[in-house]
Amino acid sequence: MLIREAAADDWPRIWPFWHRIVAAGDTYTWARDTSEEAARALWTSPPKRVYVAEDETTGTIVGSAFVTPNYGGPADRIANAGFMVDPDHGGRGIGRALAEHILAAAREQGFRGMVFNAVVETNPAVKLWRSLGFTILGTVPDAFDHPRDGRVGLHIMYRAL
Ligand SMILES: CC(C)(COP(=O)(O)OP(=O)(O)OC[C@H]1O[C@@H](n2cnc3c(N)ncnc32)[C@H](O)[C@@H]1OP(=O)(O)O)[C@@H](O)C(=O)NCCC(=O)NCCS
């Protein structure tokens, strides 16, 4: 599997799993019916730097991530990132590999730390982030209406780079 910066013409191969993940309504704080145009802006607008995980044997894009400053001005060395792996290819280590790549890329870009602003507390990804050194700084209680788990909190997670 190749992890590389995305090209503009990769978007049509990101959108199907982006849409599937956001429409499920259990991980991201974006509207479940986000249009393709709005999704593209949310995921790829500068200053975001976008990456893809590509299965080189088939040319299939199986995951994507972005890294971007989480704050501005004097705090612009703290990054934010987002991750999605096509559910058809989940559970095979792609998410972990993408995250390790993005952590290294963010460090190389001069970021000093990374913050996740809204990690659904029942998302199995919490375990992945903790295993990569993120800690939970706090939890906004009862913030997220989960389709199966009911009203759950949103973790703010952080790690130094
Ligand atoms: C989170 C996500 C990127 C993980 O990608 P993935 O390729 O399925 O993850 P991996 O196969 O690398 O698994 C990494 C670890 O996380 C855990 N994990 C991640 N997602 C899991 C899930 N849905 N169910 C169970 N365990 C999960 C696994 O236990 C695994 O641990 P291990 O490496 O010790 O075996 C992917 O599930 C996804 O896109 N989810 C929807 C969007 C999302 O939640 N993004 C993160 C928002 S904070």
The ligand as an SDF file (V2000), in Angstrom:
LIG
                    3D

 48 50  0  0  0  0  0  0  0  0999 V2000
  -10.9410    4.9170   12.3800 C   0  0  0  0  0  0  0  0  0  0  0  0
  -10.4860    4.2760   11.0580 C   0  0  0  0  0  0  0  0  0  0  0  0
   -9.7460    5.3520   10.2480 C   0  0  0  0  0  0  0  0  0  0  0  0
   -9.5710    3.1120   11.3670 C   0  0  0  0  0  0  0  0  0  0  0  0
   -9.1360    2.5500   10.1500 O   0  0  0  0  0  0  0  0  0  0  0  0
   -8.8770    0.9600   10.0000 P   0  0  0  0  0  0  0  0  0  0  0  0
   -8.0620    0.7680    8.7880 O   0  0  0  0  0  0  0  0  0  0  0  0
  -10.1550    0.2340   10.0820 O   0  0  0  0  0  0  0  0  0  0  0  0
   -8.0250    0.7000   11.3380 O   0  0  0  0  0  0  0  0  0  0  0  0
   -6.8760   -0.3680   11.5460 P   0  0  0  0  0  0  0  0  0  0  0  0
   -7.2050   -1.6300   10.8200 O   0  0  0  0  0  0  0  0  0  0  0  0
   -5.5640    0.2780   11.2790 O   0  0  0  0  0  0  0  0  0  0  0  0
   -7.0340   -0.6260   13.0990 O   0  0  0  0  0  0  0  0  0  0  0  0
   -6.3170    0.1230   14.0230 C   0  0  0  0  0  0  0  0  0  0  0  0
   -6.7220   -0.2180   15.4330 C   0  0  0  0  0  0  0  0  0  0  0  0
   -7.9090    0.4630   15.7870 O   0  0  0  0  0  0  0  0  0  0  0  0
   -8.9050   -0.4310   16.2420 C   0  0  0  0  0  0  0  0  0  0  0  0
  -10.0870   -0.1290   15.4500 N   0  0  0  0  0  0  0  0  0  0  0  0
  -10.1960    0.8890   14.5860 C   0  0  0  0  0  0  0  0  0  0  0  0
  -11.4280    0.9530   14.0610 N   0  0  0  0  0  0  0  0  0  0  0  0
  -12.0980   -0.0680   14.5870 C   0  0  0  0  0  0  0  0  0  0  0  0
  -13.4280   -0.5150   14.4320 C   0  0  0  0  0  0  0  0  0  0  0  0
  -14.3130    0.1140   13.6080 N   0  0  0  0  0  0  0  0  0  0  0  0
  -13.8000   -1.5840   15.1330 N   0  0  0  0  0  0  0  0  0  0  0  0
  -12.9390   -2.1900   15.9660 C   0  0  0  0  0  0  0  0  0  0  0  0
  -11.6610   -1.8020   16.1470 N   0  0  0  0  0  0  0  0  0  0  0  0
  -11.2520   -0.7370   15.4710 C   0  0  0  0  0  0  0  0  0  0  0  0
   -8.4100   -1.8210   16.0420 C   0  0  0  0  0  0  0  0  0  0  0  0
   -8.5180   -2.4590   17.2900 O   0  0  0  0  0  0  0  0  0  0  0  0
   -6.9520   -1.6900   15.6480 C   0  0  0  0  0  0  0  0  0  0  0  0
   -6.1350   -2.0560   16.7030 O   0  0  0  0  0  0  0  0  0  0  0  0
   -4.7730   -2.8880   16.4130 P   0  0  0  0  0  0  0  0  0  0  0  0
   -3.9610   -2.0790   15.4380 O   0  0  0  0  0  0  0  0  0  0  0  0
   -4.1510   -2.9770   17.7600 O   0  0  0  0  0  0  0  0  0  0  0  0
   -5.2210   -4.1990   15.8340 O   0  0  0  0  0  0  0  0  0  0  0  0
  -11.7000    3.7290   10.2560 C   0  0  0  0  0  0  0  0  0  0  0  0
  -12.3790    2.7900   11.0580 O   0  0  0  0  0  0  0  0  0  0  0  0
  -12.6750    4.7860    9.8040 C   0  0  0  0  0  0  0  0  0  0  0  0
  -12.4910    5.4010    8.7600 O   0  0  0  0  0  0  0  0  0  0  0  0
  -13.7520    4.9950   10.5770 N   0  0  0  0  0  0  0  0  0  0  0  0
  -14.7810    5.9460   10.2100 C   0  0  0  0  0  0  0  0  0  0  0  0
  -14.2860    7.3600   10.3160 C   0  0  0  0  0  0  0  0  0  0  0  0
  -13.6800    7.6600   11.6620 C   0  0  0  0  0  0  0  0  0  0  0  0
  -14.1590    7.2440   12.7020 O   0  0  0  0  0  0  0  0  0  0  0  0
  -12.5700    8.4380   11.6320 N   0  0  0  0  0  0  0  0  0  0  0  0
  -11.8910    8.8560   12.8490 C   0  0  0  0  0  0  0  0  0  0  0  0
  -12.6430    9.9600   13.4890 C   0  0  0  0  0  0  0  0  0  0  0  0
  -11.9290   10.3740   15.0780 S   0  0  0  0  0  0  0  0  0  0  0  0
  1  2  1  0
  2  3  1  0
  2  4  1  0
  2 36  1  0
  4  5  1  0
  5  6  1  0
  6  7  2  0
  6  8  1  0
  6  9  1  0
  9 10  1  0
 10 11  2  0
 10 12  1  0
 10 13  1  0
 13 14  1  0
 14 15  1  0
 15 16  1  0
 15 30  1  0
 16 17  1  0
 17 18  1  0
 17 28  1  0
 18 19  1  0
 18 27  1  0
 19 20  2  0
 20 21  1  0
 21 22  1  0
 21 27  2  0
 22 23  1  0
 22 24  2  0
 24 25  1  0
 25 26  2  0
 26 27  1  0
 28 29  1  0
 28 30  1  0
 30 31  1  0
 31 32  1  0
 32 33  2  0
 32 34  1  0
 32 35  1  0
 36 37  1  0
 36 38  1  0
 38 39  2  0
 38 40  1  0
 40 41  1  0
 41 42  1  0
 42 43  1  0
 43 44  2  0
 43 45  1  0
 45 46  1  0
 46 47  1  0
 47 48  1  0
M  END
$$$$
